[in-house]
Every structure is written in structure tokens, then in C-alpha cells.
Amino acid sequence: MNLKKLNQSGKAAVSEIFLSVQGEGPRIGEPSIFVRFAYCNLSCSWCDTKYAWDFEKYEHDGEVDILPIEEIVDNIIELTKNLECINIVFTGGEPLLQENAIVKIIKMLYNKDMCDYLFLIETNGTIPPKELKPINNEDVVLIVSPKLKNSGMNKIPVVAHLIYSYSQIYWKFVVNSIEDFEEIDRFVEEKQIYSPIYIMPQCVVLEQLINSEYLIPECIKRGYTYSPRLQVLFGKKRGF
């Protein structure tokens, strides 16, 4: 599917839109609207949202809705009724494959005088944002999750200019074992990252409890922030 052409027509490919709390990272536990865009340019082995992009295993037409941008905005506004302040999380898949749609959604919400939102874009860091730059202000946050070798990817594919171009940027790493910290440390040193770093276990509920015993001391040693993953509490149930 030509996503650029789709977005320019005023539509977007969406997997799901729902209200929940942020499960991980810097805004953990806070009420959030999730707009999950379909499609991804990576194929991580442990991905827990493969239904958004792996259409060899999942039926495309049953998982992807082609929605007008205005309808997405209306859904967001409806879900935020009676909430004073809310996070809008653009996730995926890889949301920056549809950057044009994200920009249109943000601008449309601004035009409707919906100014109390904080927009968080969860990206794997492989696609340099271009259209977001003019609206890169205190309302837009990039949360970059580089994929380690434990994902099945051969290297950490991160666009370097992300580090220097955005004032509000956080980094998340999914850790499978203590050996992963060596890879993270090298990355942090080579890229000279000074913004906050969050470490998350690759796990289900029981594994999260067990893994925290070694993850937390290693995070303290390095000054990283340990982040549990609240979403695993719901197992494979979607919309949480």
C-alpha cells in the first residue's frame, strides 16, 4: 500500500484506537489515547503487536481500517470527554511511516482548540521525521525504542539526527538478558545520549517479576530508569 499517497488523500491506515493508561516509559500509568497505525518497516521476533503489520499471520482486512483523518480526530475527541488532560500516543507498527497523517491530526486538534494534549510518538528510530519539525514544540515528544540484537534485527537502526534535533526525546530499550546492557552501553556512549533512558523487560507477568531482580540493580548502576510494562498484565487482550 502506498501510505504516502493514502495520507495525502486525507486518510490513514489504522489498527486500533483506544483509551487506556500508558503501560511503559516516561508517562507510565497516565490516561492516554492510543492511535495504533498499521504497518512497520521492521519485524521484531518478540513484537506483541504483530497484528498491526504481520499480514502473513493476520488477515489484513480484518486488522486494518482505512479511516479519514477527520474521523480519527473525532474518535480522539470523543474518547477524551470529561478528561482534563490527556496523552495522545501515536504508536504502531511504525507510526512515522504515516508522519503526514500524524501532522494532520495534530494540526486539526489545534484548530479545534484542543490544546491540552501531549503528543507522544513511539518510533523505532529508523525513519527521520521531516514534517513534524515545524511543530516540534513542548506538546510533541519522541519516544525512541532502538531494537537490540535480541529482536532478531542485525543491528541497531537509529537515525542519528534524532538525537540532536529534538529537545523532548526519550529512549526505551527492551532487555532480554543482562548481556543486553553491554549493547545499550555501547550505543549510549557512541551516540553521546544524555536524554532519559528507560529499560524494559521483554516478558510476560511472571518473567517481569523475575527479571526485575537483575534489571533494577543494573539500571541503578548506570543511571538508567527501570520501567515495568503494565500492558503485560492483560496478556494478549487488546485495547489495554
Secondary structure, DSSP 4 states (H G I P E B T S, - for coil): --HHHHHHTTEEEEEEEEEEE--SGGGTTSEEEEEEE---S---TT-S-GGGT-TTTS-HHHH-EEEEHHHHHHHHHHHTTT-SSEEEEEESS-GGGGHHHHHHHHHHHHHTT--SEEEEEEE-S-S---TTGGG-STTEEEEE----GGGT-SS----THHHHH-SSEEEEEEESSTTHHHHHHHHHHHHT--S-EEEEE---HHHHHHHHHHHHHHHHHHTPEE---GGGGGTT-S--
